[in-house]
């Protein structure tokens, strides 16, 4: 892929991401400000757990499906059939893990509300993502962006309708959330899935089983390390602080969308251009650029809210005091995602899984210690920068040592 081609693909994906950012921000603002801070903390934690569990759904067959879409599009229907079979087989496992998560940290919320949120993530949004992944693999970036934009718009409209009807209850919101996600998935499969030749081929799947399971493990631990902090904050600091922290981290997540688009294209380029890993100077320059863009984006939000404190609603205005304390978190968080994409592009899915599992353990331990040592004071948030720095240092050491000898798989 030429540099101009890379920039064109980035522009196509980024254009969709800008629209998605606006809509996702609108959805987030309604949900964050309609629910109480405590209810939003519970919802955000349950949703984060649902996202993690959605990566276990299908036992990782999304990985060979994406590789087929990228390099062997004639096999998309075959691998999609395998994914759907694996999804059906995985649902009892997902349900068991969901129950364990509920009894471990989320008994403060009604069980049926929790169940609806988990179903929304696993059988709603994840199935939409499957169609988007297929389109991205085929380099139909415009269709993929439109699809995700449409799904985000449906969720936003549901949140706006919920607000317009004067609803504030978490139980009611979980039902609206489920309906919006299932509708988005139905539209994705009916309007955005390309024509396919479906074929069930167990012999072919067995050859990819180890890669699929490794990818599933890596995806699960990736989202565990990305979302674990919400669960730790809920357990150690209570629902209200969990709500404030969830708002802060969601703002950070939204500012990272442009970086995430770049990461996806860099990973695809690494899968097809095998000399990219040799240019260590370029990789380090890219890493510095990601860090700068990440910090500047959050600084822009901080400046905006300093000028107009209530621009994003009362709950976000309350949480805005936390943003300056977390100023370096976006850089380290986005760089860990970048490293994970590099390892995936190199085909080092086993190493990626081990690294992300290590990061999750380190993150959970350090964050718990930071909160406990603060003894109720809010200044523990400053030390979250140090937690994420430690994660970046471990991730960078592992990734760049691997780049010395690794090559992308055929």
C-alpha angles and dihedrals in degrees: 000000000000122000091251090049090050091051092048092051090047091051091051093049094041092051089058090044092055091056091043090050092054093047094042089050091051091049092047093048093052094046093043094050102037095053120060116257091254093049091046089052090053093045093048092049093048091047091049090052089049091053090052092049091047087065090058090052108099094018092256099305088135087079098061088039091057092045090051091050090050102045108008108032092168088071097053093102091049094052093041089056088051091049092052091050091048090048091056092048092048098053096086089051091049091049091052093050090047091054091050091051092048095052092043101054115348108059088115089078126064111270094229092053088050091050093051092051092050092050090048091056099039102040099022118038096022092057089051089052090053091061091045091051091052091052092047091050090053088049091245089138095158092057092045092050092047090050095052090043090053092049092048090048091053091052090047093051089050090052091048092049089048090053094044091055090055095245120157103158120116092216092057093043093054090058092049090047092052093049093050094050095047091049091050091051092049092052091047094055095042099044110021107037109102120232107281140186103229116212130163110219114170092175091059092047093054090061090057098038097102092048091048094050092046090049091049091050091047092048092048095049090042090059092038090058090042096048103026093092092067090056093046092049091048092051097042104033106024136247097294095054088042088057093050092046092047090054091050093048092046090055088050090048092052093050088054096061095099090051091049091055090052091049092055094052092044090054092050091048090051089052091056105026105058097186095061093090090058092067099079092163090058092048092051091048090051090050091053090048092051091051094050095046091048095053094042091052093055091043088056091054090048091051092048093051091046089058096040108021097181097041092110098038138274099288093048089047088055092048093045090083087069096055099080089049089059098044097130096042096087092056096051093040094052092045092055088054089049092053091049091053091050092053091048091050089052090052092244093136094146093052090044090055093048092047094049092047089053091049091050092052093046092046095050093047096046095044092049091050092047093052094044094047090051088064095209099322119125095224089091087087091073089061091055086080088061091049091055091043089057090051092050093048092052092045094047093048092052096042099048093045088054093049091062092074109009127104129188115263122251 
